[in-house]
Amino acid sequence: MPSATYASTGSRPRRGTYQEIPVSSTSHPDNPIPEEPRGVRSLSVTDTTFNVISSGSSQGTTSSGSNSPNTPLTPPTESQSEEENVEEKVDDGRQRRRASTVLISQNADDMRRVLENVGTAGTQKLQSLCCFNSIVGPVGNKAFDSLKLNLNLLTMDSKLSNIAPLPEKTVSFKPAPASAVEMAFGPADHPPEFVQPHPPYQVYRAPLFHTRELTGPGAEKRTYHFDIDVTDYPAESGMVDFVVGGAIGVCPKNKDSEVEEVLNLLGVPKSMRDKKVLMRTTKGRWPTIWGDDKPRELITTRREVLSWCSDIQSYPPTKPLFRLLAEYTSEPNEKKILEYLSSAQGQGAFCDIRTSSFVSLTQLLTAFPSSQPPLDHLLSVLNTLMPRFYSLSQDPQISCQYKGTECRRLIEIAVTVAESDDWRGGTRTGVGSGYLESLARRAIAAEAAGEKLDLHVPMFRGLMANPLAKRFASDGPMLLIGAGVGIAPFRGFVQRRLQSANCANKVWVLQGVRDSLLDELYSGEWGVHEDKVRTVVQSRRGESRYVQEEVRHQADLVWFVINSLDGRVFVCGSGKGMGEGVEAALIEVAMAKGNLNAQEADMFWQRKKEAGQYIAETW
């Protein structure tokens, strides 16, 4: 590379030119491997005095000749060698500073002596350059460690910007009026009256007629079947009755142990947890589900609203929640971390928490033990505990069970228990599926003991927005594709379709099964002779195949159904795994059978979806 030349006036090099690096006594021109320069003076620390020492000296002889802490650091004298002199003469007799290079020695003894003299300005300056203000989270706290926060660059002196504002307090508790003393609450196993699904209708307390486990011992996921008695379900003017492919909403209750732990972590006195209070809200729909946005005054208890109205487990934490926890945190390190998570600088760590497994409220309160926000302010931030929807797994028009001489009308649903890792090292269930599993286990135990079954499901009839219900009516060929509990609503489809001779042999089912001995749902329970249903049961037992692979193998069948007059393809199941895989397989079928490219095949299925011939219900 050509070197640049400059005028003898010593002017600065122009931008875009290059200047040669001069060779000095500390250079190693023949050694291409980077190493520490030799002959560079180092700076050692003794008490409050900084002394220049030759890097080759093993004893650290000072240039000032004194080790006294009261001896000031003086500039080098003329008697020093020219190489160590830090000043040089200029023509007019003045002195100007010459650049020098020193190495700061950071051995333990030196740093200890510096920090022991915190009263000096020099000591304070060095301390600010070190990492002694770094954040330390709660030691030995499994809940905090499980968050896996990267706090390497966070210190107590870190400047934070765009911290989320303190969320508005929209809920407050007041002593209950004297008139509420004799007021009686509803059953403990049912939501309070103000938890309305769609006004003016209430949540129905439906008797649980029967329940059983559909999957065998050792199955990867547990699935339960429920028979729910809706004989006395109130008539609703203008509402459609239970229909094939429809759904019901179930209002779950938070686990009693979780609610109790939250109250303990917040320091709510036990005498106050079940005491009646007047709860006021300034705005919003809460604590209803889809009620009007308006202020409310309700008589309730702290435990009741925390059990039935606020979701303490399903949703990932928000910045307003972190900001609220920070506001009521007494420990400085915890407060700084919580503010960091609600700031612009902590966006990365915040997103990591949001995209990991859902973090429960008890986990956060345990991770930051000094944070104890008031319950009413906390309820102002938490999400509403929403109902969970489950598709009917039978034709509700033909389901009837006799109880003595009385025919009881039943609806049937199948529920797979959702599980995820828990910060304590075990697993935890979803709110809705865990709640229903607890009912199922109690019912199974009661039946085994010969005890009377007195359990209820808080439910309401869905608004029939389910696409499976809206698109079911058809006499054309029907292909039903599902995996796991996604197969449940198709059982009702088959029962209804095979009542008509015109529809016989026009229904095919592609069912995804992990293990046909453990996971196949409703085997032999389709309500008809199954040889009338053209069922392709895809088992992965020993074959490691998925239902989307069966779709490819049945390409001729798929192409026949979707191109038949009023032919329809239904897909039901998990969207992330099965749903995406089945959609990709359907596109490949269209490419192979229709001689289409990928874009044309995708548009083909989009048009079929718009025409109501391709219906996917995934979650």
Secondary structure, DSSP 4 states (H G I P E B T S, - for coil): -PPP---TT-PPPPTT---PPPP-TT--TT--S--PPSS-EEEEEETTEEEEE-TT-SS---SSS---TTS---PPPTTS-TTT-SEEE-TTS-EEE----EEE---HHHHHHHHH-TTSHHHHHHHHHTTTTB----TT-HHHHHT----TT-BTT----SPPPPPP--EEEEEPPGGGTTPPP--TTS--TT--SSTT---EEEEEEEEEE-SPTT-SS-EEEEEEE-TTPPP-TTPPPP-TT-EEEE-----HHHHHHHHHHTT--HHHHTS-EEEEESSSSTTSSS--SS-EEEEE-HHHHHHHTB-SSSSPP-HHHHHHHHHTB-SHHHHHHHHHHTSSTTHHHHHHHHHSSPPPHHHHHHHSTTB---HHHHHTTSPB---EEEEB-S-TTS-EEEETTEEEEEEEEEEEPPEEE-TTSSEEE-HHHHHHHHHHHHHHHHHHTTPPP--EEEEEE--S--HHHHT----S-EEEEEEGGGGHHHHHHHHHHTTSGGGTT-EEEEEEES-TTTT-TTTT-SSS-GGGSEEEEEE-TTT---HHHHHHHTHHHHHHHHTSTT-EEEEEE-IIIIIHHHHHHHHHHHHHHHT--HHHHHHHHHHHHHTTSEEEEE-
